[in-house]
């Protein structure tokens, strides 16, 4: 990617990818199949399922997002945002269980925030053929040297597209505070885009070293760098288009 291309991220993204909210049974099936390919078959994080779908108890309470290759129509990655249960709002999100002893509640206490306004990002997965660069194979999304260097600048469209897509969906559903268990280096990657990821506790072992972090969706959107903002606008437009096609009422409300 040229330096000029780095300054036209929205147009560049549209040439390659489309963010698709997984709001139908058929689209959610694509999510579960991608997750099975990455988490079960390839990385062995979860047991292989006979039906080829990786699912758990949190999927019924989650927003799901896909990324599609516009050139061949293939779905290449997915992510979800787990929401609190409407009938059992105090039920803990996964990170609240994993980080019981490491979470610093002086920084933020998830139990003190209106539960309908929080969620947890998880199950970020990208098909292996789209993670072929050095150092990416053992990571479900691929973050190795994402921005390239001054000689060969490049932009991590896939992980950033998925994250910005789930942030946009979160805001549309009234969710502003999102938590994530992530690799320490992810915060550094997102800082380059104007996205602040705040650590809220000590590290835990969860498929490698992970730290609990929090992001404020509205602050992220308001604080995006001038380079990244056009990309976010394109993703929001793509979500509008998809929701209008699948669920006209939701799109109108948003």
ChimeraX commands (.cxc) that place a marker at each C-alpha (Angstrom):
marker #1 position 0.00,0.00,0.00 radius 0.5
marker #1 position 1.28,3.47,-0.91 radius 0.5
marker #1 position 1.35,6.39,1.49 radius 0.5
marker #1 position -1.43,7.89,-0.65 radius 0.5
marker #1 position -3.46,4.76,-0.07 radius 0.5
marker #1 position -2.97,5.07,3.68 radius 0.5
marker #1 position -4.66,8.48,3.46 radius 0.5
marker #1 position -7.70,7.06,1.61 radius 0.5
marker #1 position -8.58,4.18,3.90 radius 0.5
marker #1 position -12.31,4.34,3.32 radius 0.5
marker #1 position -12.03,4.00,-0.45 radius 0.5
marker #1 position -9.36,1.33,-0.09 radius 0.5
marker #1 position -11.52,-0.67,2.31 radius 0.5
marker #1 position -14.52,-0.62,-0.02 radius 0.5
marker #1 position -12.45,-2.14,-2.80 radius 0.5
marker #1 position -11.67,-5.18,-0.70 radius 0.5
marker #1 position -14.11,-5.68,2.18 radius 0.5
marker #1 position -17.63,-5.18,3.47 radius 0.5
marker #1 position -18.77,-5.25,7.09 radius 0.5
marker #1 position -21.93,-7.33,7.47 radius 0.5
marker #1 position -24.01,-7.44,10.69 radius 0.5
marker #1 position -24.94,-11.09,11.24 radius 0.5
marker #1 position -28.61,-10.58,12.03 radius 0.5
marker #1 position -30.10,-13.60,10.25 radius 0.5
marker #1 position -29.88,-17.31,10.94 radius 0.5
marker #1 position -27.92,-17.81,7.73 radius 0.5
marker #1 position -25.36,-15.12,8.55 radius 0.5
marker #1 position -24.91,-16.35,12.11 radius 0.5
marker #1 position -24.24,-19.79,10.69 radius 0.5
marker #1 position -21.34,-18.25,8.74 radius 0.5
marker #1 position -20.02,-16.81,12.03 radius 0.5
marker #1 position -20.08,-20.16,13.79 radius 0.5
marker #1 position -18.38,-21.90,10.85 radius 0.5
marker #1 position -15.54,-19.38,10.73 radius 0.5
marker #1 position -15.03,-19.74,14.46 radius 0.5
marker #1 position -14.95,-23.51,14.16 radius 0.5
marker #1 position -12.37,-23.34,11.40 radius 0.5
marker #1 position -10.10,-21.04,13.42 radius 0.5
marker #1 position -10.72,-21.89,17.09 radius 0.5
marker #1 position -11.40,-25.63,16.78 radius 0.5
marker #1 position -9.73,-27.04,13.67 radius 0.5
marker #1 position -6.71,-24.78,13.34 radius 0.5
marker #1 position -5.69,-23.44,16.76 radius 0.5
marker #1 position -7.29,-26.20,18.90 radius 0.5
marker #1 position -8.61,-23.67,21.42 radius 0.5
marker #1 position -11.97,-25.47,21.48 radius 0.5
marker #1 position -12.95,-29.08,20.75 radius 0.5
marker #1 position -13.89,-30.02,17.20 radius 0.5
marker #1 position -17.67,-30.24,16.75 radius 0.5
marker #1 position -19.34,-32.76,14.49 radius 0.5
marker #1 position -21.55,-30.08,12.91 radius 0.5
marker #1 position -18.62,-27.77,12.08 radius 0.5
marker #1 position -19.97,-24.89,14.17 radius 0.5
marker #1 position -18.37,-23.34,17.26 radius 0.5
marker #1 position -21.04,-22.00,19.61 radius 0.5
marker #1 position -21.45,-21.39,23.34 radius 0.5
marker #1 position -23.94,-20.14,25.91 radius 0.5
marker #1 position -23.14,-16.47,25.20 radius 0.5
marker #1 position -24.11,-16.45,21.53 radius 0.5
marker #1 position -27.81,-16.07,22.26 radius 0.5
marker #1 position -27.01,-12.79,24.03 radius 0.5
marker #1 position -24.54,-11.40,21.50 radius 0.5
marker #1 position -24.31,-9.10,18.52 radius 0.5
marker #1 position -22.38,-10.71,15.67 radius 0.5
marker #1 position -20.43,-9.09,12.87 radius 0.5
marker #1 position -18.85,-10.54,9.70 radius 0.5
marker #1 position -16.31,-9.27,7.20 radius 0.5
marker #1 position -16.80,-10.22,3.56 radius 0.5
marker #1 position -14.32,-10.18,0.69 radius 0.5
marker #1 position -16.18,-8.17,-1.96 radius 0.5
marker #1 position -14.16,-9.66,-4.81 radius 0.5
marker #1 position -15.21,-13.27,-4.27 radius 0.5
marker #1 position -18.04,-12.99,-1.72 radius 0.5
marker #1 position -16.18,-15.06,0.88 radius 0.5
marker #1 position -16.69,-14.31,4.56 radius 0.5
marker #1 position -13.17,-13.96,5.96 radius 0.5
marker #1 position -13.63,-13.06,9.63 radius 0.5
marker #1 position -16.03,-12.43,12.47 radius 0.5
marker #1 position -16.39,-10.92,15.93 radius 0.5
marker #1 position -19.12,-10.75,18.56 radius 0.5
marker #1 position -20.20,-8.46,21.38 radius 0.5
marker #1 position -21.70,-10.30,24.36 radius 0.5
marker #1 position -24.51,-8.38,26.05 radius 0.5
marker #1 position -25.91,-8.69,29.54 radius 0.5
marker #1 position -28.90,-10.98,29.83 radius 0.5
marker #1 position -32.14,-9.02,29.88 radius 0.5
marker #1 position -33.76,-11.51,32.27 radius 0.5
marker #1 position -30.64,-11.89,34.45 radius 0.5
marker #1 position -28.64,-8.65,34.18 radius 0.5
marker #1 position -26.23,-9.47,37.00 radius 0.5
marker #1 position -25.07,-12.63,35.21 radius 0.5
marker #1 position -21.33,-12.07,34.71 radius 0.5
marker #1 position -19.73,-11.49,31.34 radius 0.5
marker #1 position -16.91,-13.96,30.56 radius 0.5
marker #1 position -14.10,-11.56,31.51 radius 0.5
marker #1 position -15.73,-10.96,34.91 radius 0.5
marker #1 position -15.25,-14.66,35.62 radius 0.5
marker #1 position -11.73,-14.89,34.19 radius 0.5
marker #1 position -10.49,-11.74,35.95 radius 0.5
marker #1 position -12.18,-12.11,39.33 radius 0.5
marker #1 position -8.88,-11.77,41.19 radius 0.5
marker #1 position -7.07,-9.37,38.84 radius 0.5
marker #1 position -9.74,-6.77,37.98 radius 0.5
marker #1 position -9.07,-3.38,39.60 radius 0.5
marker #1 position -12.54,-2.19,40.58 radius 0.5
marker #1 position -11.11,1.16,41.67 radius 0.5
marker #1 position -10.70,1.93,37.97 radius 0.5
marker #1 position -14.06,0.58,36.89 radius 0.5
marker #1 position -16.57,-1.84,38.37 radius 0.5
marker #1 position -18.76,-3.51,35.74 radius 0.5
marker #1 position -21.38,-4.31,38.37 radius 0.5
marker #1 position -21.85,-0.60,39.09 radius 0.5
marker #1 position -22.63,0.35,35.48 radius 0.5
marker #1 position -26.14,-0.09,34.02 radius 0.5
marker #1 position -25.81,-3.58,32.59 radius 0.5
marker #1 position -27.75,-2.83,29.43 radius 0.5
marker #1 position -25.03,-0.33,28.43 radius 0.5
marker #1 position -22.04,-2.69,28.62 radius 0.5
marker #1 position -20.74,-5.63,26.63 radius 0.5
marker #1 position -17.67,-7.74,25.98 radius 0.5
marker #1 position -15.90,-8.21,22.66 radius 0.5
marker #1 position -14.78,-11.76,22.01 radius 0.5
marker #1 position -14.34,-14.55,19.43 radius 0.5
marker #1 position -12.46,-12.36,16.97 radius 0.5
marker #1 position -11.43,-14.80,14.24 radius 0.5
marker #1 position -9.99,-14.55,10.72 radius 0.5
marker #1 position -9.59,-17.45,8.29 radius 0.5
marker #1 position -6.03,-18.74,8.05 radius 0.5
marker #1 position -5.53,-17.82,4.39 radius 0.5
marker #1 position -5.92,-14.16,5.39 radius 0.5
marker #1 position -3.32,-14.48,8.16 radius 0.5
marker #1 position -0.33,-15.65,6.15 radius 0.5
marker #1 position 2.17,-12.96,7.13 radius 0.5
marker #1 position 5.05,-13.85,9.41 radius 0.5
marker #1 position 4.03,-14.15,13.05 radius 0.5
marker #1 position 0.27,-14.23,12.40 radius 0.5
marker #1 position -0.41,-17.95,12.09 radius 0.5
marker #1 position -0.75,-18.61,15.84 radius 0.5
marker #1 position -3.09,-15.67,16.43 radius 0.5
marker #1 position -6.82,-15.98,15.59 radius 0.5
marker #1 position -6.88,-12.55,13.96 radius 0.5
marker #1 position -3.30,-11.69,12.99 radius 0.5
marker #1 position -1.67,-8.58,14.42 radius 0.5
marker #1 position 1.98,-9.10,13.55 radius 0.5
marker #1 position 3.57,-5.90,12.22 radius 0.5
marker #1 position 0.12,-4.73,11.17 radius 0.5
marker #1 position 1.15,-1.31,9.90 radius 0.5
marker #1 position 4.23,-2.38,7.98 radius 0.5
marker #1 position 7.06,0.15,7.97 radius 0.5
marker #1 position 8.09,3.39,6.28 radius 0.5
marker #1 position 9.26,1.47,3.21 radius 0.5
marker #1 position 6.13,-0.66,2.88 radius 0.5
marker #1 position 3.25,0.93,4.74 radius 0.5
marker #1 position 0.11,-1.18,4.96 radius 0.5
marker #1 position -3.10,-1.03,6.93 radius 0.5
marker #1 position -4.67,-3.87,8.97 radius 0.5
marker #1 position -8.06,-3.61,7.29 radius 0.5
marker #1 position -9.37,-6.92,8.60 radius 0.5
marker #1 position -8.97,-6.57,12.40 radius 0.5
marker #1 position -9.69,-2.83,12.36 radius 0.5
marker #1 position -12.72,-3.31,10.14 radius 0.5
marker #1 position -14.14,-5.92,12.49 radius 0.5
marker #1 position -13.51,-3.80,15.58 radius 0.5
marker #1 position -15.00,-0.64,14.08 radius 0.5
marker #1 position -17.96,-2.66,12.86 radius 0.5
marker #1 position -18.74,-4.04,16.31 radius 0.5
marker #1 position -18.29,-0.57,17.84 radius 0.5
marker #1 position -20.84,0.85,15.41 radius 0.5
marker #1 position -23.27,-1.99,16.17 radius 0.5
marker #1 position -22.76,-1.46,19.90 radius 0.5
marker #1 position -23.72,2.20,19.70 radius 0.5
marker #1 position -26.79,1.35,17.66 radius 0.5
marker #1 position -27.92,-0.92,20.50 radius 0.5
marker #1 position -27.25,1.57,23.30 radius 0.5
marker #1 position -24.00,-0.07,24.42 radius 0.5
marker #1 position -21.20,2.41,25.09 radius 0.5
marker #1 position -18.79,0.60,27.43 radius 0.5
marker #1 position -17.12,-2.47,25.99 radius 0.5
marker #1 position -14.64,-4.76,27.69 radius 0.5
marker #1 position -12.09,-7.06,26.09 radius 0.5
marker #1 position -9.46,-9.56,27.13 radius 0.5
marker #1 position -6.63,-8.84,24.76 radius 0.5
marker #1 position -2.96,-9.18,24.02 radius 0.5
marker #1 position -0.93,-6.30,25.52 radius 0.5
marker #1 position 0.25,-5.17,22.08 radius 0.5
marker #1 position -3.29,-4.55,20.81 radius 0.5
marker #1 position -3.52,-1.29,22.76 radius 0.5
marker #1 position -0.42,-0.01,20.99 radius 0.5
marker #1 position -1.89,-0.88,17.60 radius 0.5
marker #1 position -5.15,0.93,18.28 radius 0.5
marker #1 position -3.43,3.96,19.80 radius 0.5
marker #1 position -2.05,4.65,16.33 radius 0.5
marker #1 position -5.64,5.03,15.10 radius 0.5
marker #1 position -6.69,7.40,17.88 radius 0.5
marker #1 position -8.42,4.59,19.82 radius 0.5
marker #1 position -7.73,4.48,23.54 radius 0.5
marker #1 position -7.78,1.06,25.20 radius 0.5
marker #1 position -7.53,1.33,28.99 radius 0.5
marker #1 position -6.11,-1.51,31.07 radius 0.5
marker #1 position -8.29,-2.24,34.09 radius 0.5
marker #1 position -6.47,-5.07,35.83 radius 0.5
marker #1 position -3.57,-7.45,35.92 radius 0.5
marker #1 position -2.84,-10.06,33.24 radius 0.5
marker #1 position -4.42,-13.50,33.17 radius 0.5
marker #1 position -3.58,-16.66,31.28 radius 0.5
marker #1 position -6.23,-17.21,28.61 radius 0.5
marker #1 position -4.85,-18.75,25.41 radius 0.5
marker #1 position -1.71,-16.77,26.13 radius 0.5
marker #1 position -1.19,-13.70,28.27 radius 0.5
marker #1 position -4.21,-11.40,28.20 radius 0.5
marker #1 position -5.09,-8.17,29.97 radius 0.5
marker #1 position -8.60,-6.91,30.81 radius 0.5
marker #1 position -9.28,-3.59,29.13 radius 0.5
marker #1 position -12.16,-1.20,28.55 radius 0.5
marker #1 position -13.11,1.04,25.64 radius 0.5
marker #1 position -15.66,3.84,25.49 radius 0.5
marker #1 position -17.43,3.56,22.14 radius 0.5
marker #1 position -18.51,7.21,21.84 radius 0.5
marker #1 position -15.06,8.46,22.80 radius 0.5
marker #1 position -13.51,6.12,20.23 radius 0.5
marker #1 position -15.67,7.48,17.43 radius 0.5
marker #1 position -15.14,11.09,18.50 radius 0.5
marker #1 position -11.38,10.57,18.86 radius 0.5
marker #1 position -10.61,8.75,15.62 radius 0.5
marker #1 position -7.68,10.19,13.73 radius 0.5
marker #1 position -8.35,12.08,10.49 radius 0.5
marker #1 position -6.86,9.12,8.62 radius 0.5
marker #1 position -9.20,6.57,10.21 radius 0.5
marker #1 position -12.41,8.61,10.27 radius 0.5
marker #1 position -13.25,8.04,6.56 radius 0.5
marker #1 position -12.89,4.31,7.14 radius 0.5
marker #1 position -15.38,4.45,9.99 radius 0.5
marker #1 position -17.86,6.38,7.83 radius 0.5
marker #1 position -17.64,3.73,5.12 radius 0.5
marker #1 position -18.22,0.93,7.65 radius 0.5
marker #1 position -21.23,2.76,9.12 radius 0.5
marker #1 position -22.67,3.14,5.61 radius 0.5
marker #1 position -22.15,-0.54,4.89 radius 0.5
marker #1 position -23.95,-1.46,8.10 radius 0.5
marker #1 position -26.81,0.91,7.19 radius 0.5
marker #1 position -27.14,-0.76,3.81 radius 0.5
marker #1 position -27.15,-4.28,5.23 radius 0.5
marker #1 position -29.61,-3.51,8.02 radius 0.5
marker #1 position -31.93,-1.77,5.57 radius 0.5
marker #1 position -31.93,-4.91,3.45 radius 0.5
marker #1 position -32.38,-7.40,6.29 radius 0.5
marker #1 position -34.22,-5.41,8.97 radius 0.5
marker #1 position -35.67,-2.10,7.72 radius 0.5
marker #1 position -37.13,-1.18,11.13 radius 0.5
marker #1 position -33.76,-1.47,12.92 radius 0.5
marker #1 position -32.06,0.69,10.30 radius 0.5
marker #1 position -34.76,3.35,10.61 radius 0.5
marker #1 position -34.40,3.51,14.40 radius 0.5
marker #1 position -30.59,3.73,14.15 radius 0.5
marker link #1:1,2 radius 0.2
marker link #1:2,3 radius 0.2
marker link #1:3,4 radius 0.2
marker link #1:4,5 radius 0.2
marker link #1:5,6 radius 0.2
marker link #1:6,7 radius 0.2
marker link #1:7,8 radius 0.2
marker link #1:8,9 radius 0.2
marker link #1:9,10 radius 0.2
marker link #1:10,11 radius 0.2
marker link #1:11,12 radius 0.2
marker link #1:12,13 radius 0.2
marker link #1:13,14 radius 0.2
marker link #1:14,15 radius 0.2
marker link #1:15,16 radius 0.2
marker link #1:16,17 radius 0.2
marker link #1:17,18 radius 0.2
marker link #1:18,19 radius 0.2
marker link #1:19,20 radius 0.2
marker link #1:20,21 radius 0.2
marker link #1:21,22 radius 0.2
marker link #1:22,23 radius 0.2
marker link #1:23,24 radius 0.2
marker link #1:24,25 radius 0.2
marker link #1:25,26 radius 0.2
marker link #1:26,27 radius 0.2
marker link #1:27,28 radius 0.2
marker link #1:28,29 radius 0.2
marker link #1:29,30 radius 0.2
marker link #1:30,31 radius 0.2
marker link #1:31,32 radius 0.2
marker link #1:32,33 radius 0.2
marker link #1:33,34 radius 0.2
marker link #1:34,35 radius 0.2
marker link #1:35,36 radius 0.2
marker link #1:36,37 radius 0.2
marker link #1:37,38 radius 0.2
marker link #1:38,39 radius 0.2
marker link #1:39,40 radius 0.2
marker link #1:40,41 radius 0.2
marker link #1:41,42 radius 0.2
marker link #1:42,43 radius 0.2
marker link #1:43,44 radius 0.2
marker link #1:44,45 radius 0.2
marker link #1:45,46 radius 0.2
marker link #1:46,47 radius 0.2
marker link #1:47,48 radius 0.2
marker link #1:48,49 radius 0.2
marker link #1:49,50 radius 0.2
marker link #1:50,51 radius 0.2
marker link #1:51,52 radius 0.2
marker link #1:52,53 radius 0.2
marker link #1:53,54 radius 0.2
marker link #1:54,55 radius 0.2
marker link #1:55,56 radius 0.2
marker link #1:56,57 radius 0.2
marker link #1:57,58 radius 0.2
marker link #1:58,59 radius 0.2
marker link #1:59,60 radius 0.2
marker link #1:60,61 radius 0.2
marker link #1:61,62 radius 0.2
marker link #1:62,63 radius 0.2
marker link #1:63,64 radius 0.2
marker link #1:64,65 radius 0.2
marker link #1:65,66 radius 0.2
marker link #1:66,67 radius 0.2
marker link #1:67,68 radius 0.2
marker link #1:68,69 radius 0.2
marker link #1:69,70 radius 0.2
marker link #1:70,71 radius 0.2
marker link #1:71,72 radius 0.2
marker link #1:72,73 radius 0.2
marker link #1:73,74 radius 0.2
marker link #1:74,75 radius 0.2
marker link #1:75,76 radius 0.2
marker link #1:76,77 radius 0.2
marker link #1:77,78 radius 0.2
marker link #1:78,79 radius 0.2
marker link #1:79,80 radius 0.2
marker link #1:80,81 radius 0.2
marker link #1:81,82 radius 0.2
marker link #1:82,83 radius 0.2
marker link #1:83,84 radius 0.2
marker link #1:84,85 radius 0.2
marker link #1:85,86 radius 0.2
marker link #1:86,87 radius 0.2
marker link #1:87,88 radius 0.2
marker link #1:88,89 radius 0.2
marker link #1:89,90 radius 0.2
marker link #1:90,91 radius 0.2
marker link #1:91,92 radius 0.2
marker link #1:92,93 radius 0.2
marker link #1:93,94 radius 0.2
marker link #1:94,95 radius 0.2
marker link #1:95,96 radius 0.2
marker link #1:96,97 radius 0.2
marker link #1:97,98 radius 0.2
marker link #1:98,99 radius 0.2
marker link #1:99,100 radius 0.2
marker link #1:100,101 radius 0.2
marker link #1:101,102 radius 0.2
marker link #1:102,103 radius 0.2
marker link #1:103,104 radius 0.2
marker link #1:104,105 radius 0.2
marker link #1:105,106 radius 0.2
marker link #1:106,107 radius 0.2
marker link #1:107,108 radius 0.2
marker link #1:108,109 radius 0.2
marker link #1:109,110 radius 0.2
marker link #1:110,111 radius 0.2
marker link #1:111,112 radius 0.2
marker link #1:112,113 radius 0.2
marker link #1:113,114 radius 0.2
marker link #1:114,115 radius 0.2
marker link #1:115,116 radius 0.2
marker link #1:116,117 radius 0.2
marker link #1:117,118 radius 0.2
marker link #1:118,119 radius 0.2
marker link #1:119,120 radius 0.2
marker link #1:120,121 radius 0.2
marker link #1:121,122 radius 0.2
marker link #1:122,123 radius 0.2
marker link #1:123,124 radius 0.2
marker link #1:124,125 radius 0.2
marker link #1:125,126 radius 0.2
marker link #1:126,127 radius 0.2
marker link #1:127,128 radius 0.2
marker link #1:128,129 radius 0.2
marker link #1:129,130 radius 0.2
marker link #1:130,131 radius 0.2
marker link #1:131,132 radius 0.2
marker link #1:132,133 radius 0.2
marker link #1:133,134 radius 0.2
marker link #1:134,135 radius 0.2
marker link #1:135,136 radius 0.2
marker link #1:136,137 radius 0.2
marker link #1:137,138 radius 0.2
marker link #1:138,139 radius 0.2
marker link #1:139,140 radius 0.2
marker link #1:140,141 radius 0.2
marker link #1:141,142 radius 0.2
marker link #1:142,143 radius 0.2
marker link #1:143,144 radius 0.2
marker link #1:144,145 radius 0.2
marker link #1:145,146 radius 0.2
marker link #1:146,147 radius 0.2
marker link #1:147,148 radius 0.2
marker link #1:148,149 radius 0.2
marker link #1:149,150 radius 0.2
marker link #1:150,151 radius 0.2
marker link #1:151,152 radius 0.2
marker link #1:152,153 radius 0.2
marker link #1:153,154 radius 0.2
marker link #1:154,155 radius 0.2
marker link #1:155,156 radius 0.2
marker link #1:156,157 radius 0.2
marker link #1:157,158 radius 0.2
marker link #1:158,159 radius 0.2
marker link #1:159,160 radius 0.2
marker link #1:160,161 radius 0.2
marker link #1:161,162 radius 0.2
marker link #1:162,163 radius 0.2
marker link #1:163,164 radius 0.2
marker link #1:164,165 radius 0.2
marker link #1:165,166 radius 0.2
marker link #1:166,167 radius 0.2
marker link #1:167,168 radius 0.2
marker link #1:168,169 radius 0.2
marker link #1:169,170 radius 0.2
marker link #1:170,171 radius 0.2
marker link #1:171,172 radius 0.2
marker link #1:172,173 radius 0.2
marker link #1:173,174 radius 0.2
marker link #1:174,175 radius 0.2
marker link #1:175,176 radius 0.2
marker link #1:176,177 radius 0.2
marker link #1:177,178 radius 0.2
marker link #1:178,179 radius 0.2
marker link #1:179,180 radius 0.2
marker link #1:180,181 radius 0.2
marker link #1:181,182 radius 0.2
marker link #1:182,183 radius 0.2
marker link #1:183,184 radius 0.2
marker link #1:184,185 radius 0.2
marker link #1:185,186 radius 0.2
marker link #1:186,187 radius 0.2
marker link #1:187,188 radius 0.2
marker link #1:188,189 radius 0.2
marker link #1:189,190 radius 0.2
marker link #1:190,191 radius 0.2
marker link #1:191,192 radius 0.2
marker link #1:192,193 radius 0.2
marker link #1:193,194 radius 0.2
marker link #1:194,195 radius 0.2
marker link #1:195,196 radius 0.2
marker link #1:196,197 radius 0.2
marker link #1:197,198 radius 0.2
marker link #1:198,199 radius 0.2
marker link #1:199,200 radius 0.2
marker link #1:200,201 radius 0.2
marker link #1:201,202 radius 0.2
marker link #1:202,203 radius 0.2
marker link #1:203,204 radius 0.2
marker link #1:204,205 radius 0.2
marker link #1:205,206 radius 0.2
marker link #1:206,207 radius 0.2
marker link #1:207,208 radius 0.2
marker link #1:208,209 radius 0.2
marker link #1:209,210 radius 0.2
marker link #1:210,211 radius 0.2
marker link #1:211,212 radius 0.2
marker link #1:212,213 radius 0.2
marker link #1:213,214 radius 0.2
marker link #1:214,215 radius 0.2
marker link #1:215,216 radius 0.2
marker link #1:216,217 radius 0.2
marker link #1:217,218 radius 0.2
marker link #1:218,219 radius 0.2
marker link #1:219,220 radius 0.2
marker link #1:220,221 radius 0.2
marker link #1:221,222 radius 0.2
marker link #1:222,223 radius 0.2
marker link #1:223,224 radius 0.2
marker link #1:224,225 radius 0.2
marker link #1:225,226 radius 0.2
marker link #1:226,227 radius 0.2
marker link #1:227,228 radius 0.2
marker link #1:228,229 radius 0.2
marker link #1:229,230 radius 0.2
marker link #1:230,231 radius 0.2
marker link #1:231,232 radius 0.2
marker link #1:232,233 radius 0.2
marker link #1:233,234 radius 0.2
marker link #1:234,235 radius 0.2
marker link #1:235,236 radius 0.2
marker link #1:236,237 radius 0.2
marker link #1:237,238 radius 0.2
marker link #1:238,239 radius 0.2
marker link #1:239,240 radius 0.2
marker link #1:240,241 radius 0.2
marker link #1:241,242 radius 0.2
marker link #1:242,243 radius 0.2
marker link #1:243,244 radius 0.2
marker link #1:244,245 radius 0.2
marker link #1:245,246 radius 0.2
marker link #1:246,247 radius 0.2
marker link #1:247,248 radius 0.2
marker link #1:248,249 radius 0.2
marker link #1:249,250 radius 0.2
marker link #1:250,251 radius 0.2
marker link #1:251,252 radius 0.2
marker link #1:252,253 radius 0.2
marker link #1:253,254 radius 0.2
view
